[in-house]
């Protein structure tokens, strides 16, 4: 029933109850009870409250974790930042053995692998040089190249051997420098030295950890 119709019905019910005032007591009581029940529903129409819509809370989409930056490769040691010097010797008569020490003076870690390329120098002039890769009979010197990682300020070495006893008429020129060329063709570092290698024959080991002679 609409609101206006309900109000009209309630008003009509009140008039009818008033007009029936002379009825019997029992009937009046019954009518009054019925009127009370009828009037109980004559309030303002109840309008249901709208149920508030609950906005679905959307959780923020999870972002993938950023991938870690790849570690840059460690590059071979360049000659420009590799200091070469003659280290200690462990020599017998006629057979000289030196550790040639290489120090990383750069700002980054670098690597050494393989054999050096050596040239005997007299001042700025190269001398005839024959390089043999190996240990010349010293079994404690490895002939297997090993990749070495040299930190900033760190050092490695290789073993230099030669003979200062001439064979026949071969010359024993005295070199004042040993030029050390690192793998990769970089310009050689110079180690101040006094090397009298007869016939210009020298032996070189691979790069190795440590700086002591064998």
C-alpha positions in Angstrom: 0.0 0.0 0.0 1.3 3.4 -0.9 1.9 6.1 1.8 -1.2 8.2 0.8 -3.5 5.2 0.7 -2.3 4.0 4.0 -2.9 7.4 5.7 -6.5 7.5 4.2 -7.2 4.0 5.5 -6.0 4.9 9.0 -8.1 8.1 9.1 -11.2 6.3 7.9 -10.6 3.6 10.6 -10.5 6.4 13.3 -13.9 7.8 12.2 -15.5 4.4 12.1 -14.3 3.6 15.7 -15.7 6.9 16.9 -19.1 6.3 15.2 -19.4 3.0 17.0 -19.2 4.5 20.5 -22.7 3.2 21.6 -21.9 -0.4 20.8 -21.8 -3.0 23.5 -18.9 -2.9 25.9 -17.6 -6.3 24.7 -17.9 -5.3 21.1 -16.3 -2.0 21.8 -13.4 -3.6 23.5 -13.0 -5.9 20.6 -13.1 -3.0 18.2 -10.8 -0.9 20.2 -8.3 -3.8 20.3 -8.6 -4.2 16.6 -8.2 -0.4 16.1 -5.0 -0.4 18.2 -3.6 -3.1 16.2 -4.6 -1.4 13.0 -3.3 2.0 14.2 0.0 0.4 15.2 0.9 0.2 11.5 -0.1 3.7 10.8 3.3 5.3 11.3 5.4 6.7 8.6 6.4 4.2 5.9 9.7 2.6 6.6 12.1 3.2 3.9 14.9 0.6 3.9 18.3 2.1 4.1 20.5 1.4 1.2 23.2 -1.0 2.0 26.5 0.9 1.3 28.4 -0.8 -1.4 31.8 -2.0 -0.2 34.4 -1.0 -2.7 36.5 -4.0 -3.4 40.0 -3.0 -2.3 42.3 -4.1 -4.9 45.7 -4.9 -3.6 48.5 -3.2 -5.6 50.0 -5.5 -8.1 53.3 -6.9 -6.8 56.2 -5.5 -8.8 59.0 -8.0 -9.7 62.2 -7.5 -7.9 64.8 -5.9 -10.1 67.5 -8.2 -11.4 70.9 -7.7 -9.9 73.4 -6.0 -12.1 75.8 -8.4 -13.8 79.3 -8.5 -12.3 81.6 -7.0 -14.9 84.4 -9.3 -16.1 87.9 -9.0 -14.7 90.2 -7.9 -17.4 93.8 -8.9 -18.0 96.5 -6.8 -16.4 97.7 -4.0 -18.7 101.4 -3.3 -18.8 100.7 0.4 -18.1 99.6 -0.4 -14.5 101.8 -3.5 -13.9 105.2 -2.8 -12.3 108.0 -5.3 -13.1 111.1 -5.8 -11.0 113.8 -8.4 -10.5 113.1 -10.3 -7.2 115.3 -12.6 -5.2 117.5 -15.2 -6.8 118.4 -18.7 -6.0 121.4 -19.5 -8.2 124.1 -22.1 -8.5 127.4 -21.7 -10.3 126.8 -20.9 -13.9 123.0 -21.2 -13.6 121.0 -18.2 -12.4 117.4 -18.3 -11.2 115.3 -15.2 -10.5 111.7 -14.5 -9.5 110.5 -11.6 -11.6 107.8 -9.8 -9.6 104.8 -8.2 -11.2 102.7 -5.8 -9.1 99.2 -4.4 -9.9 99.5 -0.7 -9.5 96.2 0.1 -11.1 92.8 0.8 -9.6 91.1 -2.4 -10.5 91.6 -6.1 -10.0 93.1 -7.8 -13.0 94.3 -11.2 -14.2 97.4 -12.9 -15.4 97.4 -16.1 -17.4 100.0 -17.9 -19.6 103.6 -16.9 -20.2 105.3 -13.5 -20.5 107.1 -12.6 -23.6 110.7 -11.4 -22.7 113.3 -9.3 -24.5 116.8 -8.6 -23.2 117.6 -4.8 -23.6 120.8 -2.8 -23.5 119.5 0.7 -22.8 116.8 1.2 -25.4 118.3 -1.3 -27.8 117.0 -4.9 -27.8 119.6 -7.7 -27.7 119.3 -11.1 -29.5 117.0 -13.1 -27.2 115.8 -16.7 -27.5 113.0 -17.4 -25.0 112.3 -21.0 -23.9 109.1 -21.6 -22.0 109.6 -24.2 -19.3 111.5 -24.9 -16.1 115.0 -25.9 -17.4 115.1 -29.0 -15.2 113.7 -27.4 -12.0 110.8 -29.7 -11.3 109.4 -27.4 -8.5 108.5 -24.9 -11.2 105.2 -25.7 -12.8 104.9 -25.5 -16.6 101.1 -25.5 -16.6 99.6 -22.0 -16.9 97.1 -21.0 -14.3 94.7 -18.0 -14.3 95.7 -15.7 -11.5 93.5 -12.9 -10.1 95.7 -10.0 -8.9 94.0 -7.5 -6.5 95.0 -3.8 -6.4 98.4 -3.7 -4.9 98.8 -7.5 -5.2 101.7 -9.3 -6.8 102.5 -12.4 -8.7 105.7 -13.6 -10.4 107.4 -15.8 -13.0 110.7 -17.6 -12.8 113.5 -16.5 -15.1 116.5 -18.8 -15.7 119.7 -18.4 -17.8 123.3 -19.5 -17.9 126.2 -17.1 -17.7 128.7 -19.7 -18.9 129.4 -19.5 -22.7 129.4 -22.5 -24.9 132.1 -22.3 -27.6 132.3 -18.9 -29.1 128.8 -17.6 -28.1 128.6 -14.1 -26.8 127.4 -13.3 -23.3 126.1 -9.8 -23.7 125.0 -7.9 -20.5 121.4 -6.6 -20.6 120.5 -3.7 -18.4 116.8 -4.2 -18.7 114.4 -7.1 -19.1 111.3 -6.1 -21.1 108.2 -8.0 -20.0 105.3 -8.2 -22.4 102.1 -9.4 -20.9 99.6 -11.6 -22.8 97.3 -9.6 -25.1 100.2 -7.8 -26.8 100.4 -4.9 -24.4 103.5 -2.7 -24.4 106.2 -4.3 -22.2 107.2 -3.2 -18.7 110.9 -2.8 -18.1 112.6 -4.3 -15.1 116.0 -2.9 -14.3 118.5 -5.7 -14.3 122.0 -6.9 -15.0 121.5 -10.1 -17.0 124.4 -11.8 -18.7 122.6 -14.6 -20.6 125.1 -16.4 -22.8 123.8 -16.8 -26.3 120.8 -14.7 -25.3 119.0 -17.9 -24.2 116.5 -17.5 -21.3 113.9 -19.7 -19.7 110.6 -18.4 -18.5 107.9 -20.1 -16.4 104.2 -19.3 -16.5 102.8 -16.7 -14.2 102.5 -18.0 -10.7 101.3 -16.9 -7.3 103.9 -15.9 -4.8 107.1 -13.9 -5.3 109.8 -16.1 -3.9 112.3 -17.9 -6.3 112.1 -21.8 -6.4 
